[in-house]
Amino acid sequence: MKTSKRTHLLLLTAAMLLPLIASCGSDEEQTNTTGSVDTASDTAVTEAVETKELYDPQLPEMDYGGETFTIAMRGSDGSDYNNDFTIDSTTGDPIDDAVYARMDYIESTYNIDLQLTWCGDSGTSQTGNDMYKNLTKLMMAGDTGIDAINTSPYCQAGLAATGYLLDLNSINHINLDQPWWNQNAKDSLSFYDCVYFCSGDITTGDDRCISVLFFNKDVISQFDLDDPYTEVRNGTWTIDKMIANCKTVAGDIDGNGKQDEYDRWGFTFWQDAIFSMMLGTGATVGKTDANGVPTYTATESFFIDAYNKVLELVDKQYSYNQKFDAQSGGYDHWGAGNALYTWGMVSSIISARSSDVNFGIIPMPKYEEAQDRYYSEANAYSTSLISVPMTVTDPDRSGLILEALAAYGKQEISPVFLDNLVMVKSVRDTDSAEMLQLIFDSQVFDVGYFFCWGNTLNEAMNLLNERKDNIASKLESISKKAEKDVQATIDAFNPAE
């Protein structure tokens, strides 16, 4: 690897995005768990490497003569959140060292200098965020120095809709059908057979920001509840089951005669968990149909049914909304062992291991047992997606380097990433490994959420925060805006327009 420090060409913001909060109108930030990082043992990492699969993208040999390949990144230099491309030396941390090994391999194999340019906050809107403004300003000025873009779905949606991104399917060397690209993303984000942004093993950012449920194993045992892992495997893990368990364990443990922040709760959560729960039922704001045409789906009766089921789940009698129910408590209940379930993201797992809670990890519950599979939210604020700008001077080179990064990431980084997540006090938790793989494979990419059609999901979240049941009237009140937003997306991508 080249010894020069990875520079940032545009230090345009001092604040870095926190990866745990995602909503079209929410700027609150909340860390689910605290504590030091507990790294995997050398033995476990060695075993993971020895059993890894090999992935050959079958790319041609190329020598780029030391040229610079620049990836535009959200945020500012130095953040741990953007560590997929930012490791300049080995650190002893298994994930960092795998990232470093990939960068060294790509740079030496193709004689290319990988650099990053930091472009600011990617925000919670499509075109109003700093990164969108800074990137489009550069491209409109004829700047051709950016070879790829790594940013959030919100920002990628804005760049694509305003014509600043190339169709990945049209770029030589990129093959989105390969296993190192996320097939759920490829299929869900296809507009008229064009895919302008995608996720995969090129980055761990998409996996880090998937929502998960933590459950307290000791509370499960204390109340003799069914084993959550078995329920997931049997397909019987549903919202109704979660509600029943929450009702069973919630109780007034401080003896003051009321359920408050000092008592035992069934479910504690930050408001954005509501997105995860809604999408976990399979209810989406929008999809692209078989022809890649964007379609609004929140008007379907199932969306209302799913909302009402989530409304029952967040009942104040047994579920605690940290943002709105009080200014303290919430996740503290979890750390004190006084909650059965809490919401978080994959990025929370490593820090959660340092707590004293004997926890497990499961996906969001189904709406009902007949649901075809579990669904895990691809977070619109935090998830990392890759794209190529329209101003790139050598699309073939971008395609080759991105394909190589993705394939090598699947071979070298993803196995170590998963292995490190499921190490609990140097013991591999095989149940959690199974659950995490299921969660990674079940991501749902909701285009209506990413493009904020009608601000629908955020409106639903606001109602659920207030525990209101008037979702039908709310959907009716925003229907004209939603229709306008959907039509704008169609107009942006329809090749006939």
N, C-alpha and C positions, 0 to 999 in steps of 0.2 A: 504494500500500500504506500502511496505517496506520503512523504512525511510532512508536506505543507499542511498547515492548519486549514480545515474546511472553512471557507469564508462565507460571510453572508453579504450579498451584493446590495440588498435592500433591507436595512434594519428600520422597518417602518412602524413598529409598534413596540411598546415596552411591556405590554401584558400578554401573557400566554393563556390560551384557552385551557380551562380545566375540563377533563374528559368525562365527567360524570353527569352533566346536566344537558338535556336536549329538548328544547321546545321552541316553537315559532315565535313566542312572545315572552319567554322566560329567560331572565338574565341572572337568576339566583344560582349560587354555587354551593355544593354541599359534599363533603367527603364522608363516605359511608363508614369507614373503619380507619383506625390509626394504628401505627406501630412500625417497627423496623422490617425491612425486607428479609425474608428467610430463604436463602438460596439453596438450590438442590445440592445434594452431595455429589462428590466427584464420581463415585461409583454409579449412581443413578444416571448421570449424564453420559458416562462412558457406555453404559448399557444401551441408552437411547441411540447413541451414535452408531454402535455396533449393529443394531437391528434396523437402522434406517433404510428406507427404499431409495434407490437411485433414480433420478429423473434427468433425462437427456432431451433438451429442446431441439437437438439436431440443427443447430444454427451454423451458418458458414463461418470459416475462420476469417477474422477481420483484424486489421491493425489500423487504429485510428490516429496513430502518430502523436499521441499525447494530447489530443484535443480535449477540451473541457465539455463535459456533459452536465447541464444544470437542471436540477429539479427544484421547482418553486414549491415552497413549503408554507403552511400557515403558521402564525405565531412568530416568535422571536428566537434567536439563537440561545442554546443552552438548556432547553426544556427537556426533561425526561420523557415527556409525552411523545415527542418526535424523535425517538431513538432508533427508528428503523434504518436510518442512513447517517447517523451522527456520531458513531463511535470511531475515534481516531487511533485507538490502541486497545490492546487486550487489558481487561480489568480484573479478571478472575470470576466475574459474574457470567454464568453460562450463556444467557441470552445476549449480553453485550459482546461476548467473545464470538458467538455465532454470527452476529451482525458484522463484526469486524472482519471475520473470515470471508464473508460474502463480498464485502466491499473490496477486500484485497484481491480476491479471485477475479472479480469482474474487471478491476482496473488493470491487473497484470495480464489477463487473458486477452483483453481487447485493446490494451495500451491506451487507456482513456482515463481522464481525470474527473472523477465524480465530485461535483460541487453542489451546494445548496444555496438558494436565495430565499430569504425570509420576507414574507409579504404581508404580514399583519393578521389581525383577527379575521376569521372567516365567518363569524357572526351567526345570527339566527334568521337572516333573510337572504334572498337570492342575489340581489344586486346592491343592497345597501351596506354591505360589509366592507371593511378596509381591504381585504385581500382581493375581492372582485374589482374594486375601484383601482387599486394599484396595478393589478395585472392588465386590466383593459386599457388603462392609460398607457402602459408600455406598448401593448400590441397596436393600439391606434397610432402611436408615434413611430411604428415601424421597427420596434425592437425585436430582434430575432434570437435573442440569447437564451431563451427558455426552451428546454427540450422536453420537459414533462411537468405535470402538475400533480401534487399530492395534497388534497384538501377535503373538506367535509362535503356531504351530499348537498347541503343547502347551497354552498358556493358553487359546486360543480353544476348544479341545476341552473343557476343563473348564467354561468359561462356558456353552457350548452344552448340554452334557450335564446341567447343573444348572438349566437353564431361564432363563438370564439374557440370552439373545440372541433377536432377532427374525429371522424368516425373511426373507431379502433379497428373495425372490421376491414377498413380500406387500407390499413397500414401493413406493409410487408413485414414478415417475421412474427407478428402478433397472431396467435391462434387461440381465441377465447374458448375453444372447445377442449383445450388441454386441462388436466386436473389441477394445475397450479393457478387457474383462474376460477373464481367462485361462480358456479353454474347457476345458482339461484339469482345472483346479481346479473349475470349475462342475460338470462331469460326475462327477468322482471324489468330491466332497464333498457330493453330494446325498443327503439322508436322507429317504426317503418323499416325494420331490418338494420337499423344503425344503432351502434352502442357507443356513446360518447364518453362514458366513464364506467369504471368497473372496479371490483375488488378481487383480492386473491392473496396468494402467499408472498406476493411482492412486499406486503406490509402486514405487521401484526396489529395495526391500528383498528382494522375492522373487527378482529377477534377480541381485542382488549375492551372494546366498548359495547359488547353484547350484554344485554341485561340478563341477570340470573337471580334466582331466589336462594338465599341462605336459610337453612333450617337448623334448629338447635337439637342435636341428637339426644341430649339429656332430657329436654322437655318432651320429646317424642316418647322416651322410655318412661318418664314420670307419669304420663297420662295414658300409657299403653296404646298409643296410636299406631296405625298401620305404617309399615316401613315405606318411606317416600321413594326409595330407589325401586322397590318392587312395584309400587304403583305406577311409576313412570314406565317401567318395562312392560307392564301389563296393559298400558294405555288407559288406566283408570284414574290418572291424576287430572282432576277437573277443578274448576272454580267452586263447584258445589262441595267437593271434598275439602278444599281449602277453607271455605266458609265454616263448614261443620267443625273442623279442627280448631279454627280460631275461636269459635263460640265455646268449645270445650275448655280451652286453657285460659281464656281471659278471666281475670279475677281481681278483686280489691285486696291486694296483699298488704297495704299499709293501714287498713282498718278504719279509714275515714268515711266509709259509707258511700263512696263514689269512685268511678273509674277515671283516674287522672294519670298524669305523666309519671307517677311514682309506682304504678301498679304493673301487673303482668298483662301483656297484650298478645293477641294472636298474630298481628301483622303490623310492623312499623315500616314506614316508607317515606321517601321524599316524593313530592308531587309528580315527578316525571315517571314514576313507576306506573302511573295510570296509562301512559303511552304503551308501556311494555305489556300490561295486562290486556288492553284493548287489542293490540296486534297479536298477542298470544292466542286469542280466540279465533284468529283468522279474519277478523273484521278489519278491512282496510279502507283508507280514504280513496285510493285510486289504484288502477292497474293499467297495463297495456294489454290489449286483446291479442288474439292469434295473429293479427296483421300488424301488430305494433302500434295500434291506435290508442291514445290515452283515453281512459274511461273513468268517470266518477262513480264510485261504488258506495259512498256513505249514505246514499238515498235508499239503499236496500234495507228491507225490514230487519235483516240480521244485524246490521250495525246498531240499530236501536235496541234489539234484544241483548246484544253483547254489552252495550253501555249499561243497561239496567242490571245485568248480572255483576258487572264490575262495581256498580253503585252499591249493590248488596254487600259485596266484599269489603268495601271501605267504610262500612257502618261504624259510627263512633263508639258503639258498645264494645267492640273488640279489635278495631283497627285504628292506628294512630298515625295521623298525617303530621309529620314533624314541622312542616312549614306553617300550617294553619291551626293546628290544635294547641300548640304552645310554643314558646321559644326555647324550651329545654326538653330533654327527654329524647324520645324517638330512638335514634340509633344507640343512645346510652343504655336503653333497655336491653338491647342486644348484647352489648359488652358486659352488662351485669347479669346476663343469663335470664332476663325477664321477658323475653319475647320468643315466640315459636318461629316466626318467619321474619326476615327482613329483606328488602330489595337492595340490589347493588349491581355492579358490573364486574366483568371478568377482571378488570384492572384492580378491583378491590380485594381479590382473593389472596394475593401475596401478603398484603398488610394484615388481612384478617387472620392469617396463620399465627401471628404473634399474640393474638388475644387468648384468653383462657377458655373461650367458648368451644365446645366440641361440636363443630358444625359440619354440615354437608351441603352439597350444591345440586340443585335441580332446575329444570326449565320452568318457564311460566306455565300455568295449568291450561289445559284445554277448556273450551266452552262446554263440551260434553264428550262422552267416551267415543261417540261415533265420528268425531273430528278425525280427518285423515292422518294428521301428524301434529307434532308440536311445532309451534312457531316462535322464533326468537327475534326480537326487534333489532334491525340494523338502525342504529341511532343517527338521526339526521344532523345532529350537532357535532357528534364526536367521531363517528365512523370515518375512516380514511379511504378515499377512492382515488384512483389514478386516471389521468387523462393526458392528452397531447394537444398543445395549442395549435391553432390554425397557422400561426406565424413561424412555425418551426422550419428551419432551412433544410433539414435532412430527415424527413419522416422515416425513411428506412433505418437510419441509425437509431432513432428513438425506439422504433419497433424492436430492433435486435437487442438493445440494452435492456429495455423493459421486460422482454420475454426471458432474457438470461437472468435478470434479477428475480423474476417470479419463480422460474424453475429452480434456481439455486436456493431460493427462500423456502420452497416446499421441501427440498432435500435436507437443508442444513439448519434452518431457523425454526420452522414450525414444529418439528419433533422436540427440540430442546425447549421451546416455549411451552408446549403442553406438559412436558415432563416436569418443568420447573413449577408450573401452577399446581400440580397435584402432589407435591411433596409436603407432607405434614410432619414436622419434626423429624425429618430425614427418613420417613416411611412413605412409600408410594400409596396413595389412596386410589385403588383401582376402580372403585365405584364412581368417584368424582371424575376420573379420567374418562370413563364411559359416558357419564352425563355431559361432560364438556364437549366431547366429540359430537354427541347428539346435538348439543346446542349450537356448535359451530356449523354443523351441516344443515341446520333448520332455520337459518336466517331468512327473514322476510324483508324485502326491499319495496317499500310502499312509495310509489311515485307521487301519489297525492299528498303524502306527508312531506316528501322532499321538496315539492314545488309549492307547498302550503296552499293547496286549493281551498278557497273559502276560509282559510285558517281553521279548518274543521277540527283537526285533532286537538289543537290548542283550546278551541272553544269547548270541546268535550272535557278537557282537563279542568278548565275553569269551573264548569258546572259540577264536576265530581268533587273538586275541592270544597265546594259549598254544599255537597250532598243533595243536589237538586235533581228532580226526575223529569224535567221539561226538555229532554233532548229532542223530541220530535218538533216542538215549536222552534227550538234553536236552529235545527237543520233547515227548517222552512225559511227562517229569517235570513239565513246566509246563502240560500240557494242561488240567488242571482249572481252574487259575487263568485260563488263556486263555479257556476256555469261559465262566467266570463274568464276565470282563471284557466279552466280546462281548455276553452277555445283558444286562449293565447298560447297554451302549450302545443295544441294541435297545429296552429298556424306556424309555430316556430319550427316544427319538425316535419310537417307534411311535405313531401317532395313535389306534390302537385300545386302547392301554393306559390 
